[in-house]
Amino acid sequence: MEMSPETPDQWLFHSAALNETPSTCSLQKELYDRARGVEFLFRLGASLVLPTSAMCTAATWFHRFYMRYAMEDFHRQNVAASCIFLATKTEECGRKLRDVARLYQAKVKNVDITTIPADSKDVDNCQAAILLTEEVLLEALCFDFVVDSPHAELLDLFDTLHSPLEIQEYAWSLAHDSYRTPLCILYPPRIVAATCYILAQRIFDGPNSPSLDARISATSPSNYLPTPPSHKPPSPDASRAAIDSYHLTELELGQLGEALGILLEFYSVQDQATYPYLSAIISVSPPAPHSQRSRFFVPSSVLYPPANTAESQPAQEGLGRTPSSSHGGHTPLGQPSDDNKVSPHQTSDEYIN
Amino acid sequence: MDAVEKANTERQRRWVKDKKVGEGTYAVVYQGREASTGRKVAIKKIKVGQFKDGLDMSAIREVKFLRELKHQNVIELLDVFSSKTNLNLVLEFLDSDLEMIIKDRALVFLPADIKSWMAMTFRGLEFCHRNHVLHRDLKPNNLLIASNGELKIADFGLARDFADPGYKMTCQVITRWYRPPELLFGSRYYSSAVDIWSVGCIFAELMLRIPYLPGESDMDQLKTIFRALGTPTEEEWPGHTKLPDYVPVGQFQKFPMRDLFTAASADTLNLLSKCMIYEPRKRISAREALTHPYFFALPNPTFPSKLPKCSTHFSARPLDEVDGNVQMNSTGPGVKARSLKRKLTSSDDGSEGRNRSIARRLDFSKHTPGS
């Protein structure tokens, strides 16, 4: 590959490309496992007290890696740990390999890190696995170490728009969660940032506020009115402030709609009994889809039906339901164990020093 | 063979390794060429999987920054590919470095030559700083010289992007003779001004033809600096006595630069002294330096291809800029920097006094009127 001034496009894929990844499992299974892997990655990163930038970089690499290698060949936890370890090096927040490996073991065994001796066989094997994966990872990444995140874009947006603190916090959490979906390899950071911001605003404004469709339509409704420019209201429509400040093209607005659809689809399959605080997000109707795409997310109960239930739902595309008709339908089943949980907010368990 | 492997093999075929020219802690360097054009390149083969911490930090930094930085005065990374368990960086091939040129007693530097090297250094550095990259190891043998005379900043093994204000960085960077006093006093929050100090030292070295501030230990380095520039007062450098590793090293009188740089013009000394201001915030920036009157006064900088060239060849000596044994620090952020690459050797020691007198007798006869 020519090393011309890097085109970021190399790492942005069409959503259809996700059907063509090296993994042989179904798309929904792959994305479910990716979400679990990113969850594990965030938990490792939080316990290592890494800066947000390192975690976002690692999570982006994680998604890029699985565009080139199969989930069946490289276990998500090894890849997650390897991404984290490499990110501590590129983002100048060095941690010892041994500590990363010990934490890995602690998380997998669900015990406190202090119970993991530094010289155990498991820790040694774990270190070797991380290093082995690192070699493959480096090549898969084409040594592109510098990754932009939506968080940086959000900070600028908060600054220009003087956003209320609550919107900022919503948008920030949504940006974290966006890594549980493949958004970072489908759209550039500013589209992801705008997605998070607009969804945060919609949640903040409440259920009776303008719909997402209205918020991302190509022209603001007030533009239809034959108002001379001099009579335009002094303050622009607040719900469109993010879009207006980015001057998004029609194509980008389409991407924004798709990204919102993906993020909301992800939330819609989460277990509401375990995460009741998600209801405000889940109740938001996604914008009308512009293009056909396969379903990305299904509830874990569909992928892993309880053993005694005869009903085995086919978990392929072709389920063909639009995201808007999907919420509600599932019941909380079998408590997922350990990292199976896809919690929308990372938890920092223990502190390592 | 999958697409990735195939692409990699194709890339690998583009480059031919000819001969080994050097070996360092984390890499072996080969001279090579591009198969299709015969263009000379340097191939740095990085050993992976040999380190207890995976890919070496210096290698990571080098790749990370060189992939981003493309500038006439920054060494160009042409390609990266992997072969078996090695990573290979393909860099543009450069004949010599500024250290070899400074040490080559057969060469005579005119003020215009020095101005040309300084302009290229500041241009490259301004580009790095504009892109929020600190080099943190500027010294003459990291300034490489292409066959057409162009100067290129190389060795980004200690570079890093500026931290957020309030984020600690290690002070164990920059080869001692080029290390600014704030780092010697253990400052963990610093800025692009550290690179400017190094450039100032290089500027002086170009005029003197020997290292300007050759301290023998970190403590001696401070003494050497203060002996040359005077012990800073609280007024000159507010708060320096509160720095973590501050120690009083004695009172030295400020000694006019003019006494040492007898033939330098007023503009030259003004720019040099602005690079060597104690208070880091007052030190000149690379951008400001580029518009300093020094660069607009006569003589005009020498055209790169007309600059003095070294008779000895790069591949004739062992490469030492691939050296780098950075270790992960046990307590969180930061790394322990490599040991001094360019130590005081016995030959340097012996010739010190003699060199100094030679330096003072340099031919500056072409200096501009009014200087």
Interface residues (C-beta under 8 A of the other chain):
Chain A: M1 M3 P5 E6 P22 R68 F85 L86 K89 T90 E92 C93 G94 R95 K96 L97 I130 L131 L132 E134 E135 L138 E139 A140 C142 F143 D144 F145 V146 N353
Chain B: D2 V4 A7 N8 R11 V48 G49 K52 D53 G54 L55 M57 I60 V63 K64 R67 E68 K70 L77 L78 D79 V80 S82 T85 L87 R160 D161 A163 M169 M328 N329 S330 T331 G332 P333 G334 V335
